[in-house]
Amino acid sequence: MSKRSNKKNWFAKHVQDPYVKKAQQHGYRSRAVFKLEEIDRRHQLLKNGMTIIELGAAPGGWCQYVSQKIGSDGRLLAIDLLPIDPVKNVDVLQGDVTEMAVFEQMTGWAAGQKVDAVLSDMAPDITGVRSTDQARSAYLIDIAIDTALNLLKPEGFLLYKGFNGQEFQNIVKQTRRNFKTTSIEKPKASRSNSNEVYLLARQLITS
Ligand SMILES: C[S@@+](CC[C@H](N)C(=O)[O-])C[C@H]1O[C@@H](n2cnc3c(N)ncnc32)[C@H](O)[C@@H]1O
């Protein structure tokens, strides 16, 4: 099949996708919001007044949802390589989370305080070469874990996206060494033919 008809098939599936329609109806910028909503509903994670850092946040669907949940007493720093249109109660930072300068801006934003949650829906540009994609995704997860180890409150939580495979399993083992409880989440809005999964890790082991 040519690349062009692949693209046409993807587009046809995308416009028929119930989560795409639902996102449009509710004014959300992405269908990804329903993945976070389901995980949040199951575990009662997001609460009024929380302070949160979100890595890989464009176009801002999760930001919209988190902003509603944390309210005007909460704070959210949303970071992405790409620009993010303004969202109420959200501070936006455009940059690459793998760069030290961006990490320093995050710590500056936190102003010496620890945060309630680190969220990462980050995904690398997919090359189609499985081992490369797995390694790139694992690197981004490593950055999310490192951010949590530096900036998360002991009772806080980390939620990150990964792609099931050997690299992912290794990084889950690493996460389990740092958190008291972990669970693998596969929300309904995450396509069943994708190996995308989320890892929810709660309660940092500090000693
Ligand atoms: C699936 S999208 C996030 C969608 C978002 N959760 C939403 O609901 O709108 C993944 C994002 O990760 C970002 N990303 C990938 N690598 C990154 C990096 N090194 N630094 C910052 N953002 C990155 C991409 O630019 C992309 O916008």
PDBQT file of the ligand as one rigid body, heavy atoms in Angstrom, charges set to zero:
ROOT
HETATM    1  C1  LIG A 301       0.957  12.599  22.643  1.00  0.00    +0.000 C 
HETATM    2  S1  LIG A 301       1.518  14.236  22.666  1.00  0.00    +0.000 S 
HETATM    3  C2  LIG A 301       0.840  14.851  24.161  1.00  0.00    +0.000 C 
HETATM    4  C3  LIG A 301      -0.650  15.091  24.080  1.00  0.00    +0.000 C 
HETATM    5  C4  LIG A 301      -1.200  15.781  25.316  1.00  0.00    +0.000 C 
HETATM    6  N1  LIG A 301      -1.209  14.884  26.467  1.00  0.00    +0.000 N 
HETATM    7  C5  LIG A 301      -2.608  16.308  25.104  1.00  0.00    +0.000 C 
HETATM    8  O1  LIG A 301      -3.529  15.812  25.766  1.00  0.00    +0.000 OA
HETATM    9  O2  LIG A 301      -2.791  17.224  24.307  1.00  0.00    +0.000 OA
HETATM   10  C6  LIG A 301       3.216  13.986  23.063  1.00  0.00    +0.000 C 
HETATM   11  C7  LIG A 301       4.027  15.279  23.131  1.00  0.00    +0.000 C 
HETATM   12  O3  LIG A 301       5.333  14.984  23.644  1.00  0.00    +0.000 OA
HETATM   13  C8  LIG A 301       6.166  16.034  23.170  1.00  0.00    +0.000 C 
HETATM   14  N2  LIG A 301       7.584  15.721  23.376  1.00  0.00    +0.000 N 
HETATM   15  C9  LIG A 301       8.287  14.690  22.847  1.00  0.00    +0.000 A 
HETATM   16  N3  LIG A 301       9.577  14.787  23.199  1.00  0.00    +0.000 NA
HETATM   17  C10 LIG A 301       9.686  15.893  23.991  1.00  0.00    +0.000 A 
HETATM   18  C11 LIG A 301      10.788  16.523  24.646  1.00  0.00    +0.000 A 
HETATM   19  N4  LIG A 301      12.033  16.021  24.568  1.00  0.00    +0.000 N 
HETATM   20  N5  LIG A 301      10.550  17.652  25.348  1.00  0.00    +0.000 NA
HETATM   21  C12 LIG A 301       9.302  18.173  25.425  1.00  0.00    +0.000 A 
HETATM   22  N6  LIG A 301       8.227  17.614  24.820  1.00  0.00    +0.000 NA
HETATM   23  C13 LIG A 301       8.420  16.491  24.109  1.00  0.00    +0.000 A 
HETATM   24  C14 LIG A 301       5.768  16.148  21.700  1.00  0.00    +0.000 C 
HETATM   25  O4  LIG A 301       6.156  17.396  21.160  1.00  0.00    +0.000 OA
HETATM   26  C15 LIG A 301       4.249  15.962  21.771  1.00  0.00    +0.000 C 
HETATM   27  O5  LIG A 301       3.562  17.187  21.722  1.00  0.00    +0.000 OA
ENDROOT
TORSDOF 0
